[in-house]
Amino acid sequence: MSTLFAHLQEKGQLKQDVYDNTLQAFKTLKETAEKTALLFHDSKVDISGRVPFEFHNKSTFEFEIRFGGDVLLFMMHTNVFEFPRAHELFKTTYLREDKNRSYCGIINIYNFLGDSFKYNRMNDQGYLIGRIFINKDNHYHLEGKKELGLLYNNFENDVFDDPHAENIMVSAIEFTINFDLLTPPYQAVQQISVYDIRTTLDNMQLKTGKRLGFKFQADPKPTD
């Protein structure tokens, strides 16, 4: 029994350390987002007041920033996960030296259209543009679309801190600004029901998403 209890203590302490690091990283991201919104307002670039940049603290594990016509939603999962053995990170010396480094907390970053929330369009779609993994050493790895995934993939050396939080925030906003709403294929929207037409705009059932009707897959890895 003593071996069992020792194993329970070891695994429980590991997961608690990971959780604490992830929560602190999330708080750092939240503070960075709030500071970014204040800097935007202080910059006076939006003289007309038509391009908002707003920070909203939703809960301990959720916050959002709204800018232009977009929303970036940051959500921390309260559980701890382990990378599967087939994951490419297990090819690194960093994880081979210490398997416990593969246990991570996760912070997800979703992009939605601002109007989806404004008009309560419940069928609209958002996209996971990145997710941040934090381990017991406070090292982090970011999986994401395009430059997000390419810039922040040095798990062995990258320690999550204020400068890294700021860089991730800037990259996520920049990616979202360039991630434009495309016209869906004609065939995807050529039919509409009477119900959809009769429903008010606030409850419209027509789906809207930046890539609705298009395949939205992982970007191919760059070739040498």
N, C-alpha and C positions, 0 to 999 in steps of 0.2 A: 504493500500500500504506500509505503514511503516513496517508492519510485514513481508511482502514479501521481501522488501529490506534488512531488518535485516537478514532474512534467507539466502538470496543471499550472503551477506557479510560474514556471518559465514561459510557457506559451501565453498565459494571461498577461504577464508583465510585458512581453514583446508586443502584443496587440495594443495594450494600453499606451506604450511608448509611441507606437505608430499613430494611434488616434490623437494623442496630444500634439504630435508634430503636425498632423494634418489640420487639426483645428487651429493651431497657431498660424499655419500657412494661409488658411482661409481668412483669418482675421487680418493678416497682412494684406491680402488681396482686397479685402473689403475697405481697409483704410486707404489703399492705393487708389481704388475706384472713387472714393469720396473726395480724395485730394485732387484727382484728375478733373472731376466735375467743378470743383472750386477754381482750379487753374483756368479752365475753359471760360468761366464767367469773368474771372479777373482779367483775362486777356482782351476782353472787349471786341473780339472778332465778330461776334454775332450782333452787329449794331441794329439790325432790323428785328431781332428777336424771333426770327422764323426758323432757326435751326437750333433746337434745344439740346442740351446735354444735362441729363439729370441722373442722380444717384438715388436709389431706393433700397433701404435695408428692410428686407421682407421678414427675416427671422434669423436665428442663430446660425442656420445652415443654408441660407439663401439670400442673395441680394441681386440687384439688377442695375444696369446703366442703360439709359435711353438716349440715343443721339440720332439726329436726322430722322429717318423713318425706321430705325432699327432698335432692337432690344437685345442686349447680351445678358443672359441669365446665368449666374454662377451658383452651382449647387454642390454642397459637400455631402457625400454619402457617409452615414454614421457607422458603417461596417468596415472591416479590414479584409482585404483580398490578397491572394497570392498569385504571382505570375505563373502560368502553366509551364511545365517543363519544356514544352516545344517552343516557347517564346524566344525570340532572338536574343533577348538580354541574358538568357542563361548560357549563351556562348561567350559572355564576357568573363574575365578573371574576377571582376568585382563580385558577381553572384556566385561563381564557383568557389570562391574563398569562404563565403559565408552565406548559406542558403537563407538564413533569416532576413537577409537584405531584400529578399524577393517579396516580403509581406509589405503591402502598401495601403494607404488610404487613397481615396479618389475624389478629385474635385472636377466636376463636369462643367463645360462651357457651352451653352446653347445659344443659337441665334434665331430670333423670331422677328417678324415684321411688327412694327409698332402698332399698326392698324388692327392687327389680330387681337390685341388686348383692348385697344381703344373701342372697337366696335363689337367686342365679345364674339368674334368669329371662331367658334369652338372647333371647327373642322380644319382650320389652318394648320400648317405644318411648320415646325422648327427643325433646326439641324444641329447636331453635335459637331462643333467645329474643333473641339479639343478637349482632352482630359489630362489632368495633372496627377501623377502618382508620387506620393511622399512616403519614404520608408523610415525605419528606426534611426538612421543616421542623419535624418533631415535632408537626404539627397532626393532629387526629384527627376522625373522623366515625363516628358510631354508628348503624347500622341495627338496628332492633329492634321488638319488639312494643309497641304502645301507648305508654305514657309513656317507655319507653326510647328509642324512635326520635324522639319529639317533643322531649325535653329536651336531647339532645346532637347537634344537627345544624347547628352553626355552624362548618363546616370552615375558613372563612377566618380565624377568630379564636381558636378553641379550641386551646390548646397542652396536650399531655398532661403532667400533673404530679401530685404527691401529692394535692392537694385534688380534682382531677378524678377520680382513681382511686378515692378514697373515695366521692365522689358516685355514680359508676357502680356501685360495689359495693353501696352502700345501696339504690339503685334496683333493681338486679338481684335482691337478696334480697327486697325489698318486693314486687316483681312476682311472684316465685315463691311467696311466702306467700299471695298473693291468687289465684294460678293453681291453682284447686282441681281435684281429681279428680272428674269427672262420671260418673254412671252411663251406660254405653253403651246405645244403643237395644236393645230386646228382640230385634229381628230379628238383630242382630249377634252375639248370644251364645246363641241358642235351640238350637243344635246343638253337640254335643260328641262326640268319638270315644271308644271304649273305651280307646284308647291314652292319651288325655289324662287320663282318670280313673285309669288304672292307674299312670301315671307319678307318681313322688313329687313332693312340693311343690317340692323344690329344682330339679327339672328340668321343671316343669310347662310345657306348650306353649301354654297359654292366654295370649294377649297382654294386657298391661295397659299403659294409657297414659292421660294426663290427658284426652285428647280422642279416644280410640279410638272409631271409629264415627261421629265428627263431622268435618265439614270444618274444617280448621285452615288458614286462609288469611291473607294479609296484611290487617291492619286497614285499613278504608277510610279515605282521607284526609279530615280534617275539612273541612266545607264552610263557606264564609263566611256 
